[in-house]
Amino acid sequence: MWQKVIIKRKELGYSNYKLSMLTGIPESTLRSYKKGVEPSFKNMCKIADALKVDIGYFRR
């Protein structure tokens, strides 16, 4: 799932910093997700909004 976030983030040209600013999620939390920590549904909704995708995009 997180691999899709990384791909979409790069497609949009967003750095981790920009994603953090758009979502209000600390960069350290985003890094923990990359390492395998499961994000909350609330945070995944914020990330989906920032990446301009439906939340279902991450489940495909």
C-alpha distance matrix in Angstrom:
0.0 3.8 5.4 5.5 7.0 9.2 10.3 11.2 12.8 14.8 15.8 17.3 18.9 17.6 17.9 16.3 19.7 19.6 16.2 17.8 20.9 19.5 17.5 20.0 17.4 19.0 17.8 18.1 15.6 13.0 13.9 13.5 9.8 9.6 11.8 9.8 11.2 9.6 10.2 12.7 12.6 15.2 13.4 10.3 13.3 14.9 12.1 11.8 15.6 15.9 13.8 15.9 13.4 13.4 11.0 10.6 9.1 5.5 6.8 8.6
3.8 0.0 3.8 5.3 5.0 6.4 8.7 9.9 10.5 12.5 14.3 15.5 16.5 14.8 14.6 12.7 16.2 16.6 13.4 14.7 18.1 17.2 15.4 17.6 14.8 15.9 14.3 14.7 12.6 9.7 10.4 10.6 7.1 6.2 9.1 8.2 9.8 9.1 9.3 12.5 13.1 15.0 12.4 10.0 13.2 13.8 10.7 11.5 15.0 14.4 12.6 15.5 13.8 14.6 12.4 13.0 11.2 7.9 10.2 11.9
5.4 3.8 0.0 3.8 5.4 5.1 6.2 8.7 9.8 10.7 12.3 14.4 15.2 14.4 14.4 13.4 17.1 17.3 14.6 16.6 19.8 18.8 17.7 20.2 17.6 18.5 16.3 16.9 15.5 12.2 12.3 13.1 10.1 8.0 10.8 10.6 12.9 12.7 13.1 16.2 16.6 18.5 15.8 13.2 16.0 16.5 13.0 13.3 16.7 15.8 13.3 16.0 14.4 15.7 14.3 14.3 11.7 9.0 11.3 11.8
5.5 5.3 3.8 0.0 3.8 5.4 5.1 6.1 8.4 9.9 10.5 12.4 14.1 13.5 14.5 13.9 17.4 16.8 13.9 16.4 19.2 17.5 16.6 19.5 17.6 19.1 17.3 18.6 16.8 13.4 14.4 15.4 12.1 10.8 14.0 13.3 15.0 13.9 13.5 16.1 15.6 17.3 14.9 11.8 14.0 14.7 11.2 10.6 14.0 13.5 10.5 12.8 10.9 12.3 11.4 11.3 8.3 6.4 9.3 9.4
7.0 5.0 5.4 3.8 0.0 3.8 5.5 5.3 5.9 8.5 9.8 10.7 12.1 10.7 11.5 10.6 13.9 13.2 10.2 12.6 15.4 13.9 12.9 15.8 13.9 15.5 13.9 15.5 13.8 10.3 11.8 13.3 10.1 9.3 12.9 12.8 13.8 12.9 11.6 14.2 14.0 15.0 12.2 9.6 11.8 11.8 8.0 8.4 11.5 10.4 8.0 11.0 10.0 11.9 10.8 12.0 9.4 7.5 11.1 12.1
9.2 6.4 5.1 5.4 3.8 0.0 3.8 5.5 5.1 6.1 8.6 10.0 10.4 9.3 9.5 9.1 12.7 12.6 10.4 12.9 15.7 14.9 14.6 17.1 15.1 15.9 13.4 15.1 14.2 10.4 11.0 13.2 10.7 8.7 12.3 13.1 14.8 14.8 14.0 17.0 17.3 18.2 15.0 12.9 15.2 14.6 10.8 11.7 14.4 12.5 10.1 13.4 13.0 15.3 14.6 15.6 12.7 10.9 14.2 14.7
10.3 8.7 6.2 5.1 5.5 3.8 0.0 3.8 5.5 5.3 6.2 8.8 9.9 10.2 11.4 12.0 15.4 14.6 12.7 15.8 18.1 16.8 17.0 19.9 18.3 19.3 17.0 18.8 17.9 14.2 14.8 16.9 14.3 12.2 15.6 16.1 18.0 17.7 16.9 19.7 19.4 20.4 17.6 15.0 16.8 16.5 12.8 12.6 15.1 13.5 10.3 12.9 12.2 14.8 14.9 15.3 11.8 11.0 14.1 13.7
11.2 9.9 8.7 6.1 5.3 5.5 3.8 0.0 3.8 5.4 4.9 6.3 8.6 8.7 10.9 11.8 14.7 13.0 10.9 14.4 16.2 14.3 14.6 17.9 17.0 18.6 16.8 19.1 18.0 14.3 15.8 17.9 15.1 13.8 17.5 17.8 19.0 18.1 16.6 18.8 18.1 18.6 15.9 13.3 14.4 14.0 10.4 9.7 11.8 10.2 6.7 9.1 8.9 11.9 12.6 13.5 10.1 10.1 13.7 13.4
12.8 10.5 9.8 8.4 5.9 5.1 5.5 3.8 0.0 3.8 5.5 5.3 6.2 5.2 7.2 8.2 10.9 9.4 7.7 11.2 13.0 11.6 12.4 15.4 14.5 15.7 13.6 16.3 15.7 12.0 13.5 16.1 13.9 12.7 16.5 17.4 18.3 17.9 16.1 18.4 18.2 18.2 15.1 13.3 14.5 13.1 9.6 10.2 11.7 9.1 6.6 9.9 10.8 14.0 14.3 16.0 13.0 12.5 16.2 16.6
14.8 12.5 10.7 9.9 8.5 6.1 5.3 5.4 3.8 0.0 3.8 5.3 4.8 5.8 7.4 9.5 12.3 11.1 10.5 13.8 15.5 14.6 15.8 18.5 17.6 18.2 15.7 18.2 18.2 14.4 15.1 18.1 16.2 14.2 17.7 19.1 20.5 20.6 19.3 21.9 21.8 21.9 18.7 16.9 18.3 16.9 13.4 13.8 15.3 12.6 9.9 12.8 13.7 17.0 17.6 18.9 15.5 15.1 18.6 18.4
15.8 14.3 12.3 10.5 9.8 8.6 6.2 4.9 5.5 3.8 0.0 3.8 5.5 7.7 10.5 12.8 15.2 13.2 12.5 16.2 17.3 15.7 17.2 20.3 19.8 21.0 18.8 21.5 21.1 17.4 18.4 21.2 18.9 17.2 20.8 21.7 23.1 22.6 21.1 23.4 22.7 22.8 20.1 17.9 18.6 17.6 14.2 13.7 14.8 12.6 9.4 11.3 12.2 15.7 17.0 17.9 14.4 14.9 18.3 17.5
17.3 15.5 14.4 12.4 10.7 10.0 8.8 6.3 5.3 5.3 3.8 0.0 3.8 5.5 9.1 11.6 13.2 10.6 10.3 14.0 14.5 12.7 14.7 17.8 17.9 19.3 17.5 20.7 20.3 16.7 18.4 21.3 19.2 18.0 21.7 22.7 23.5 23.0 20.9 22.7 22.0 21.5 18.8 17.0 17.2 15.7 12.7 12.5 12.7 10.0 7.5 9.4 11.4 15.1 16.6 18.3 15.1 15.9 19.5 19.2
18.9 16.5 15.2 14.1 12.1 10.4 9.9 8.6 6.2 4.8 5.5 3.8 0.0 3.8 6.6 9.9 11.3 9.2 10.0 13.4 13.9 13.1 15.3 17.9 17.9 18.5 16.2 19.4 19.7 16.3 17.4 20.7 19.2 17.6 21.2 22.8 23.7 23.8 21.9 24.0 23.9 23.2 20.1 18.8 19.5 17.4 14.4 15.0 15.3 12.1 10.3 12.7 14.8 18.5 19.6 21.4 18.2 18.4 22.1 22.0
17.6 14.8 14.4 13.5 10.7 9.3 10.2 8.7 5.2 5.8 7.7 5.5 3.8 0.0 3.8 6.6 7.8 5.7 6.3 9.6 10.3 9.8 11.9 14.2 14.2 14.7 12.7 16.0 16.3 13.0 14.4 17.7 16.4 15.3 18.9 20.5 21.0 21.1 19.0 21.0 21.2 20.2 17.0 16.2 17.0 14.5 11.7 13.1 13.3 9.7 8.8 11.9 14.1 17.5 18.1 20.4 17.6 17.3 21.1 21.7
17.9 14.6 14.4 14.5 11.5 9.5 11.4 10.9 7.2 7.4 10.5 9.1 6.6 3.8 0.0 3.8 5.2 5.1 6.3 8.5 9.8 10.6 12.3 13.8 13.2 12.8 10.1 13.2 14.2 11.1 11.9 15.5 14.9 13.6 16.8 19.0 19.5 20.3 18.4 20.8 21.6 20.7 17.1 16.9 18.2 15.6 12.8 15.0 15.5 12.0 11.6 15.0 16.9 20.0 20.0 22.3 19.7 18.7 22.5 23.3
16.3 12.7 13.4 13.9 10.6 9.1 12.0 11.8 8.2 9.5 12.8 11.6 9.9 6.6 3.8 0.0 3.8 5.5 5.1 6.0 8.6 9.9 10.5 11.5 10.1 9.4 6.5 9.5 10.4 7.5 8.4 11.9 11.7 10.8 13.9 16.0 16.2 17.1 15.2 17.7 19.0 18.1 14.4 14.6 16.4 13.8 11.2 14.1 14.9 11.7 11.8 15.5 17.0 19.6 18.9 21.4 19.2 17.6 21.2 22.6
19.7 16.2 17.1 17.4 13.9 12.7 15.4 14.7 10.9 12.3 15.2 13.2 11.3 7.8 5.2 3.8 0.0 3.8 5.5 5.0 6.2 8.7 10.0 10.1 9.7 8.5 6.4 9.9 11.4 9.4 10.7 14.0 14.3 14.1 16.8 18.9 18.6 19.5 17.3 19.3 20.6 19.0 15.4 16.4 17.7 14.5 12.7 15.8 15.8 12.3 13.4 16.8 18.9 21.5 20.9 23.8 21.9 20.6 24.2 25.8
19.6 16.6 17.3 16.8 13.2 12.6 14.6 13.0 9.4 11.1 13.2 10.6 9.2 5.7 5.1 5.5 3.8 0.0 3.8 5.3 5.0 6.1 8.5 9.7 10.3 10.5 9.2 13.0 13.6 11.3 13.3 16.4 15.9 15.8 19.0 20.7 20.3 20.6 17.9 19.5 20.1 18.4 15.1 15.6 16.2 12.9 11.2 13.8 13.2 9.5 10.7 13.8 16.3 19.2 19.2 22.2 20.2 19.5 23.3 24.6
16.2 13.4 14.6 13.9 10.2 10.4 12.7 10.9 7.7 10.5 12.5 10.3 10.0 6.3 6.3 5.1 5.5 3.8 0.0 3.8 5.4 5.1 6.0 8.1 8.0 9.1 8.2 11.7 11.3 8.7 11.4 14.1 13.0 13.3 16.7 17.8 17.2 17.2 14.4 16.0 16.4 14.9 11.5 11.8 12.7 9.6 7.5 10.4 10.4 6.9 8.2 11.5 13.5 16.1 15.7 18.7 17.0 16.0 19.7 21.3
17.8 14.7 16.6 16.4 12.6 12.9 15.8 14.4 11.2 13.8 16.2 14.0 13.4 9.6 8.5 6.0 5.0 5.3 3.8 0.0 3.8 5.5 5.3 5.5 5.0 5.6 5.6 9.1 8.9 7.5 10.3 12.7 12.4 13.4 16.2 17.5 16.3 16.6 13.7 15.0 16.1 14.2 10.8 12.3 13.3 10.0 8.9 12.4 12.2 9.3 11.4 14.5 16.3 18.4 17.4 20.7 19.4 18.0 21.5 23.6
20.9 18.1 19.8 19.2 15.4 15.7 18.1 16.2 13.0 15.5 17.3 14.5 13.9 10.3 9.8 8.6 6.2 5.0 5.4 3.8 0.0 3.8 5.6 5.3 7.2 8.0 8.7 12.3 12.3 11.3 14.0 16.4 16.2 17.2 20.0 21.3 20.0 20.0 16.8 17.6 18.3 15.8 12.9 14.5 14.7 10.9 10.7 13.7 12.5 9.5 12.2 14.7 17.2 19.4 19.0 22.5 21.3 20.5 24.0 26.0
19.5 17.2 18.8 17.5 13.9 14.9 16.8 14.3 11.6 14.6 15.7 12.7 13.1 9.8 10.6 9.9 8.7 6.1 5.1 5.5 3.8 0.0 3.8 5.9 8.1 10.3 11.1 14.5 13.7 12.2 15.4 17.5 16.4 17.6 20.8 21.5 20.2 19.6 16.2 16.6 16.5 14.1 11.5 12.6 12.0 8.3 8.2 10.7 8.9 6.0 9.1 11.2 13.9 16.0 16.0 19.5 18.5 18.2 21.7 23.5
17.5 15.4 17.7 16.6 12.9 14.6 17.0 14.6 12.4 15.8 17.2 14.7 15.3 11.9 12.3 10.5 10.0 8.5 6.0 5.3 5.6 3.8 0.0 3.8 5.3 8.5 10.0 12.9 11.3 10.2 13.8 15.2 14.0 15.8 18.8 19.0 17.3 16.4 12.8 13.0 13.1 10.5 7.9 9.5 9.2 5.4 6.1 9.2 8.2 6.4 9.6 11.7 13.5 14.9 14.1 17.7 17.2 16.4 19.6 21.9
20.0 17.6 20.2 19.5 15.8 17.1 19.9 17.9 15.4 18.5 20.3 17.8 17.9 14.2 13.8 11.5 10.1 9.7 8.1 5.5 5.3 5.9 3.8 0.0 3.8 6.4 9.0 11.5 10.3 10.5 13.8 15.0 14.7 16.8 19.2 19.7 17.6 17.1 13.7 13.6 14.4 11.5 9.1 11.8 11.8 8.3 9.4 12.7 11.7 10.1 13.3 15.5 17.2 18.4 17.3 20.9 20.6 19.4 22.5 25.1
17.4 14.8 17.6 17.6 13.9 15.1 18.3 17.0 14.5 17.6 19.8 17.9 17.9 14.2 13.2 10.1 9.7 10.3 8.0 5.0 7.2 8.1 5.3 3.8 0.0 3.8 6.5 8.4 6.6 7.0 10.4 11.3 11.0 13.4 15.6 16.1 13.9 13.8 10.6 11.2 12.8 10.6 7.4 10.2 11.4 8.5 8.7 12.4 12.6 11.0 13.5 16.2 17.3 18.3 16.6 19.9 19.6 17.7 20.7 23.4
19.0 15.9 18.5 19.1 15.5 15.9 19.3 18.6 15.7 18.2 21.0 19.3 18.5 14.7 12.8 9.4 8.5 10.5 9.1 5.6 8.0 10.3 8.5 6.4 3.8 0.0 3.8 5.3 5.3 6.6 8.8 10.0 11.1 13.0 14.6 15.9 13.9 14.8 12.3 13.6 15.8 14.0 10.7 13.3 15.0 12.2 11.9 15.7 16.0 14.0 16.0 19.1 20.3 21.6 19.9 23.0 22.3 20.2 23.2 25.8
17.8 14.3 16.3 17.3 13.9 13.4 17.0 16.8 13.6 15.7 18.8 17.5 16.2 12.7 10.1 6.5 6.4 9.2 8.2 5.6 8.7 11.1 10.0 9.0 6.5 3.8 0.0 3.8 5.3 5.0 6.2 8.6 9.9 10.7 12.6 14.5 13.4 14.9 12.9 15.1 17.3 16.1 12.5 14.1 16.3 13.7 12.3 16.0 16.8 14.2 15.5 19.0 20.2 21.9 20.3 23.1 21.9 19.6 22.7 25.0
18.1 14.7 16.9 18.6 15.5 15.1 18.8 19.1 16.3 18.2 21.5 20.7 19.4 16.0 13.2 9.5 9.9 13.0 11.7 9.1 12.3 14.5 12.9 11.5 8.4 5.3 3.8 0.0 3.8 5.4 5.1 6.3 8.8 9.9 10.7 12.8 11.4 13.6 12.4 14.7 17.6 16.8 13.4 15.2 17.9 15.8 14.5 18.2 19.4 17.3 18.4 21.9 22.6 24.0 21.8 24.4 23.4 20.7 23.4 25.9
15.6 12.6 15.5 16.8 13.8 14.2 17.9 18.0 15.7 18.2 21.1 20.3 19.7 16.3 14.2 10.4 11.4 13.6 11.3 8.9 12.3 13.7 11.3 10.3 6.6 5.3 5.3 3.8 0.0 3.8 5.4 5.0 6.4 8.9 9.9 10.9 8.8 10.3 8.7 10.9 13.9 13.3 10.0 11.9 14.7 13.0 12.0 15.6 17.1 15.6 16.8 20.1 20.3 21.2 18.8 21.4 20.7 17.9 20.4 23.2
13.0 9.7 12.2 13.4 10.3 10.4 14.2 14.3 12.0 14.4 17.4 16.7 16.3 13.0 11.1 7.5 9.4 11.3 8.7 7.5 11.3 12.2 10.2 10.5 7.0 6.6 5.0 5.4 3.8 0.0 3.8 5.4 5.1 6.5 8.9 10.1 9.2 10.3 8.6 11.4 13.7 13.4 9.7 10.6 13.5 11.8 9.8 13.2 15.1 13.2 13.8 17.3 17.5 18.8 16.7 19.2 18.0 15.3 18.2 20.6
13.9 10.4 12.3 14.4 11.8 11.0 14.8 15.8 13.5 15.1 18.4 18.4 17.4 14.4 11.9 8.4 10.7 13.3 11.4 10.3 14.0 15.4 13.8 13.8 10.4 8.8 6.2 5.1 5.4 3.8 0.0 3.8 5.4 5.1 6.5 9.0 8.9 11.3 10.8 14.1 16.7 16.8 13.3 13.8 17.1 15.6 13.3 16.5 18.6 16.5 16.6 20.3 20.4 21.8 19.7 21.7 20.2 17.3 19.9 22.1
13.5 10.6 13.1 15.4 13.3 13.2 16.9 17.9 16.1 18.1 21.2 21.3 20.7 17.7 15.5 11.9 14.0 16.4 14.1 12.7 16.4 17.5 15.2 15.0 11.3 10.0 8.6 6.3 5.0 5.4 3.8 0.0 3.8 5.3 5.0 6.5 5.6 8.5 8.9 12.1 15.2 15.8 12.7 13.5 17.0 16.1 14.3 17.3 19.7 18.3 18.5 21.9 21.5 22.3 19.6 21.5 20.6 17.3 19.3 21.9
9.8 7.1 10.1 12.1 10.1 10.7 14.3 15.1 13.9 16.2 18.9 19.2 19.2 16.4 14.9 11.7 14.3 15.9 13.0 12.4 16.2 16.4 14.0 14.7 11.0 11.1 9.9 8.8 6.4 5.1 5.4 3.8 0.0 3.8 5.3 5.1 4.6 6.1 6.3 10.0 12.5 13.6 10.5 10.4 14.1 13.8 11.6 14.2 17.0 16.0 15.8 19.0 18.2 18.8 16.1 17.7 16.9 13.5 15.5 18.1
9.6 6.2 8.0 10.8 9.3 8.7 12.2 13.8 12.7 14.2 17.2 18.0 17.6 15.3 13.6 10.8 14.1 15.8 13.3 13.4 17.2 17.6 15.8 16.8 13.4 13.0 10.7 9.9 8.9 6.5 5.1 5.3 3.8 0.0 3.8 5.4 7.2 9.0 9.7 13.5 15.6 16.8 13.6 12.9 16.5 16.0 13.2 15.5 18.4 16.9 16.1 19.5 18.8 19.9 17.6 18.8 17.2 13.9 16.1 18.0
11.8 9.1 10.8 14.0 12.9 12.3 15.6 17.5 16.5 17.7 20.8 21.7 21.2 18.9 16.8 13.9 16.8 19.0 16.7 16.2 20.0 20.8 18.8 19.2 15.6 14.6 12.6 10.7 9.9 8.9 6.5 5.0 5.3 3.8 0.0 3.8 6.1 9.2 11.0 14.7 17.3 18.8 15.8 15.5 19.2 19.0 16.5 18.8 21.8 20.5 19.8 23.2 22.3 23.1 20.4 21.5 20.2 16.6 18.3 20.3
9.8 8.2 10.6 13.3 12.8 13.1 16.1 17.8 17.4 19.1 21.7 22.7 22.8 20.5 19.0 16.0 18.9 20.7 17.8 17.5 21.3 21.5 19.0 19.7 16.1 15.9 14.5 12.8 10.9 10.1 9.0 6.5 5.1 5.4 3.8 0.0 3.8 6.2 8.9 12.4 14.9 17.0 14.6 13.9 17.7 18.1 16.0 17.9 21.1 20.5 19.7 22.7 21.3 21.5 18.5 19.2 18.4 14.7 15.7 18.1
11.2 9.8 12.9 15.0 13.8 14.8 18.0 19.0 18.3 20.5 23.1 23.5 23.7 21.0 19.5 16.2 18.6 20.3 17.2 16.3 20.0 20.2 17.3 17.6 13.9 13.9 13.4 11.4 8.8 9.2 8.9 5.6 4.6 7.2 6.1 3.8 0.0 3.8 6.3 9.5 12.6 14.4 12.2 12.3 16.0 16.4 14.9 17.2 20.1 19.7 19.6 22.5 21.2 21.1 17.9 19.1 18.9 15.2 16.3 19.2
9.6 9.1 12.7 13.9 12.9 14.8 17.7 18.1 17.9 20.6 22.6 23.0 23.8 21.1 20.3 17.1 19.5 20.6 17.2 16.6 20.0 19.6 16.4 17.1 13.8 14.8 14.9 13.6 10.3 10.3 11.3 8.5 6.1 9.0 9.2 6.2 3.8 0.0 3.8 6.6 9.2 11.6 10.1 9.6 13.2 14.3 13.2 14.9 17.9 18.2 18.1 20.5 18.9 18.3 14.8 15.9 16.2 12.7 13.3 16.6
10.2 9.3 13.1 13.5 11.6 14.0 16.9 16.6 16.1 19.3 21.1 20.9 21.9 19.0 18.4 15.2 17.3 17.9 14.4 13.7 16.8 16.2 12.8 13.7 10.6 12.3 12.9 12.4 8.7 8.6 10.8 8.9 6.3 9.7 11.0 8.9 6.3 3.8 0.0 3.8 6.5 8.1 6.2 6.4 9.9 10.6 9.9 12.0 14.6 15.0 15.4 17.7 16.5 15.9 12.6 14.5 15.0 11.8 13.2 16.6
12.7 12.5 16.2 16.1 14.2 17.0 19.7 18.8 18.4 21.9 23.4 22.7 24.0 21.0 20.8 17.7 19.3 19.5 16.0 15.0 17.6 16.6 13.0 13.6 11.2 13.6 15.1 14.7 10.9 11.4 14.1 12.1 10.0 13.5 14.7 12.4 9.5 6.6 3.8 0.0 3.8 5.3 5.3 6.2 8.7 10.0 10.6 12.2 14.3 15.4 16.4 18.1 16.9 15.7 12.2 14.4 15.7 13.1 14.1 17.7
12.6 13.1 16.6 15.6 14.0 17.3 19.4 18.1 18.2 21.8 22.7 22.0 23.9 21.2 21.6 19.0 20.6 20.1 16.4 16.1 18.3 16.5 13.1 14.4 12.8 15.8 17.3 17.6 13.9 13.7 16.7 15.2 12.5 15.6 17.3 14.9 12.6 9.2 6.5 3.8 0.0 3.8 5.5 5.0 6.2 8.7 9.8 10.3 12.3 14.2 15.1 16.1 14.5 12.7 9.2 11.5 13.4 11.4 12.2 15.8
15.2 15.0 18.5 17.3 15.0 18.2 20.4 18.6 18.2 21.9 22.8 21.5 23.2 20.2 20.7 18.1 19.0 18.4 14.9 14.2 15.8 14.1 10.5 11.5 10.6 14.0 16.1 16.8 13.3 13.4 16.8 15.8 13.6 16.8 18.8 17.0 14.4 11.6 8.1 5.3 3.8 0.0 3.8 5.5 5.2 6.5 8.8 10.0 10.8 12.6 14.4 15.3 14.6 13.2 10.4 13.5 15.1 13.7 15.1 18.5
13.4 12.4 15.8 14.9 12.2 15.0 17.6 15.9 15.1 18.7 20.1 18.8 20.1 17.0 17.1 14.4 15.4 15.1 11.5 10.8 12.9 11.5 7.9 9.1 7.4 10.7 12.5 13.4 10.0 9.7 13.3 12.7 10.5 13.6 15.8 14.6 12.2 10.1 6.2 5.3 5.5 3.8 0.0 3.8 5.3 5.0 6.2 8.5 9.8 10.5 12.2 14.0 13.6 13.2 10.6 13.8 14.5 12.6 14.8 18.0
10.3 10.0 13.2 11.8 9.6 12.9 15.0 13.3 13.3 16.9 17.9 17.0 18.8 16.2 16.9 14.6 16.4 15.6 11.8 12.3 14.5 12.6 9.5 11.8 10.2 13.3 14.1 15.2 11.9 10.6 13.8 13.5 10.4 12.9 15.5 13.9 12.3 9.6 6.4 6.2 5.0 5.5 3.8 0.0 3.8 5.4 5.0 6.0 8.5 9.7 10.3 11.9 10.7 10.1 7.2 10.2 10.7 8.9 11.1 14.3
13.3 13.2 16.0 14.0 11.8 15.2 16.8 14.4 14.5 18.3 18.6 17.2 19.5 17.0 18.2 16.4 17.7 16.2 12.7 13.3 14.7 12.0 9.2 11.8 11.4 15.0 16.3 17.9 14.7 13.5 17.1 17.0 14.1 16.5 19.2 17.7 16.0 13.2 9.9 8.7 6.2 5.2 5.3 3.8 0.0 3.8 5.4 5.0 6.2 8.6 9.8 10.3 9.4 8.4 6.1 9.8 10.9 10.3 12.5 15.3
14.9 13.8 16.5 14.7 11.8 14.6 16.5 14.0 13.1 16.9 17.6 15.7 17.4 14.5 15.6 13.8 14.5 12.9 9.6 10.0 10.9 8.3 5.4 8.3 8.5 12.2 13.7 15.8 13.0 11.8 15.6 16.1 13.8 16.0 19.0 18.1 16.4 14.3 10.6 10.0 8.7 6.5 5.0 5.4 3.8 0.0 3.8 5.5 5.2 6.2 8.6 9.8 10.3 10.5 9.2 12.9 13.2 12.6 15.4 18.0
12.1 10.7 13.0 11.2 8.0 10.8 12.8 10.4 9.6 13.4 14.2 12.7 14.4 11.7 12.8 11.2 12.7 11.2 7.5 8.9 10.7 8.2 6.1 9.4 8.7 11.9 12.3 14.5 12.0 9.8 13.3 14.3 11.6 13.2 16.5 16.0 14.9 13.2 9.9 10.6 9.8 8.8 6.2 5.0 5.4 3.8 0.0 3.8 5.4 5.1 6.1 8.4 8.7 9.8 8.6 11.9 11.2 10.3 13.6 15.8
11.8 11.5 13.3 10.6 8.4 11.7 12.6 9.7 10.2 13.8 13.7 12.5 15.0 13.1 15.0 14.1 15.8 13.8 10.4 12.4 13.7 10.7 9.2 12.7 12.4 15.7 16.0 18.2 15.6 13.2 16.5 17.3 14.2 15.5 18.8 17.9 17.2 14.9 12.0 12.2 10.3 10.0 8.5 6.0 5.0 5.5 3.8 0.0 3.8 5.5 5.1 5.9 5.2 6.0 5.5 8.9 8.2 8.4 11.6 13.4
15.6 15.0 16.7 14.0 11.5 14.4 15.1 11.8 11.7 15.3 14.8 12.7 15.3 13.3 15.5 14.9 15.8 13.2 10.4 12.2 12.5 8.9 8.2 11.7 12.6 16.0 16.8 19.4 17.1 15.1 18.6 19.7 17.0 18.4 21.8 21.1 20.1 17.9 14.6 14.3 12.3 10.8 9.8 8.5 6.2 5.2 5.4 3.8 0.0 3.8 5.4 5.0 6.2 7.4 8.1 11.6 11.2 12.1 15.1 16.7
15.9 14.4 15.8 13.5 10.4 12.5 13.5 10.2 9.1 12.6 12.6 10.0 12.1 9.7 12.0 11.7 12.3 9.5 6.9 9.3 9.5 6.0 6.4 10.1 11.0 14.0 14.2 17.3 15.6 13.2 16.5 18.3 16.0 16.9 20.5 20.5 19.7 18.2 15.0 15.4 14.2 12.6 10.5 9.7 8.6 6.2 5.1 5.5 3.8 0.0 3.8 5.5 7.9 10.3 10.9 14.2 12.9 13.3 16.8 18.3
13.8 12.6 13.3 10.5 8.0 10.1 10.3 6.7 6.6 9.9 9.4 7.5 10.3 8.8 11.6 11.8 13.4 10.7 8.2 11.4 12.2 9.1 9.6 13.3 13.5 16.0 15.5 18.4 16.8 13.8 16.6 18.5 15.8 16.1 19.8 19.7 19.6 18.1 15.4 16.4 15.1 14.4 12.2 10.3 9.8 8.6 6.1 5.1 5.4 3.8 0.0 3.8 5.6 8.8 9.9 12.5 10.4 11.1 14.7 15.6
15.9 15.5 16.0 12.8 11.0 13.4 12.9 9.1 9.9 12.8 11.3 9.4 12.7 11.9 15.0 15.5 16.8 13.8 11.5 14.5 14.7 11.2 11.7 15.5 16.2 19.1 19.0 21.9 20.1 17.3 20.3 21.9 19.0 19.5 23.2 22.7 22.5 20.5 17.7 18.1 16.1 15.3 14.0 11.9 10.3 9.8 8.4 5.9 5.0 5.5 3.8 0.0 3.8 7.0 9.4 11.7 10.1 12.0 15.1 15.7
13.4 13.8 14.4 10.9 10.0 13.0 12.2 8.9 10.8 13.7 12.2 11.4 14.8 14.1 16.9 17.0 18.9 16.3 13.5 16.3 17.2 13.9 13.5 17.2 17.3 20.3 20.2 22.6 20.3 17.5 20.4 21.5 18.2 18.8 22.3 21.3 21.2 18.9 16.5 16.9 14.5 14.6 13.6 10.7 9.4 10.3 8.7 5.2 6.2 7.9 5.6 3.8 0.0 3.8 6.4 8.1 6.4 8.8 11.6 12.1
13.4 14.6 15.7 12.3 11.9 15.3 14.8 11.9 14.0 17.0 15.7 15.1 18.5 17.5 20.0 19.6 21.5 19.2 16.1 18.4 19.4 16.0 14.9 18.4 18.3 21.6 21.9 24.0 21.2 18.8 21.8 22.3 18.8 19.9 23.1 21.5 21.1 18.3 15.9 15.7 12.7 13.2 13.2 10.1 8.4 10.5 9.8 6.0 7.4 10.3 8.8 7.0 3.8 0.0 3.8 5.3 5.5 8.1 10.0 10.9
11.0 12.4 14.3 11.4 10.8 14.6 14.9 12.6 14.3 17.6 17.0 16.6 19.6 18.1 20.0 18.9 20.9 19.2 15.7 17.4 19.0 16.0 14.1 17.3 16.6 19.9 20.3 21.8 18.8 16.7 19.7 19.6 16.1 17.6 20.4 18.5 17.9 14.8 12.6 12.2 9.2 10.4 10.6 7.2 6.1 9.2 8.6 5.5 8.1 10.9 9.9 9.4 6.4 3.8 0.0 3.8 5.4 6.1 7.7 9.9
10.6 13.0 14.3 11.3 12.0 15.6 15.3 13.5 16.0 18.9 17.9 18.3 21.4 20.4 22.3 21.4 23.8 22.2 18.7 20.7 22.5 19.5 17.7 20.9 19.9 23.0 23.1 24.4 21.4 19.2 21.7 21.5 17.7 18.8 21.5 19.2 19.1 15.9 14.5 14.4 11.5 13.5 13.8 10.2 9.8 12.9 11.9 8.9 11.6 14.2 12.5 11.7 8.1 5.3 3.8 0.0 3.8 5.3 5.3 6.8
9.1 11.2 11.7 8.3 9.4 12.7 11.8 10.1 13.0 15.5 14.4 15.1 18.2 17.6 19.7 19.2 21.9 20.2 17.0 19.4 21.3 18.5 17.2 20.6 19.6 22.3 21.9 23.4 20.7 18.0 20.2 20.6 16.9 17.2 20.2 18.4 18.9 16.2 15.0 15.7 13.4 15.1 14.5 10.7 10.9 13.2 11.2 8.2 11.2 12.9 10.4 10.1 6.4 5.5 5.4 3.8 0.0 3.8 5.6 5.7
5.5 7.9 9.0 6.4 7.5 10.9 11.0 10.1 12.5 15.1 14.9 15.9 18.4 17.3 18.7 17.6 20.6 19.5 16.0 18.0 20.5 18.2 16.4 19.4 17.7 20.2 19.6 20.7 17.9 15.3 17.3 17.3 13.5 13.9 16.6 14.7 15.2 12.7 11.8 13.1 11.4 13.7 12.6 8.9 10.3 12.6 10.3 8.4 12.1 13.3 11.1 12.0 8.8 8.1 6.1 5.3 3.8 0.0 3.8 5.7
6.8 10.2 11.3 9.3 11.1 14.2 14.1 13.7 16.2 18.6 18.3 19.5 22.1 21.1 22.5 21.2 24.2 23.3 19.7 21.5 24.0 21.7 19.6 22.5 20.7 23.2 22.7 23.4 20.4 18.2 19.9 19.3 15.5 16.1 18.3 15.7 16.3 13.3 13.2 14.1 12.2 15.1 14.8 11.1 12.5 15.4 13.6 11.6 15.1 16.8 14.7 15.1 11.6 10.0 7.7 5.3 5.6 3.8 0.0 3.8
8.6 11.9 11.8 9.4 12.1 14.7 13.7 13.4 16.6 18.4 17.5 19.2 22.0 21.7 23.3 22.6 25.8 24.6 21.3 23.6 26.0 23.5 21.9 25.1 23.4 25.8 25.0 25.9 23.2 20.6 22.1 21.9 18.1 18.0 20.3 18.1 19.2 16.6 16.6 17.7 15.8 18.5 18.0 14.3 15.3 18.0 15.8 13.4 16.7 18.3 15.6 15.7 12.1 10.9 9.9 6.8 5.7 5.7 3.8 0.0
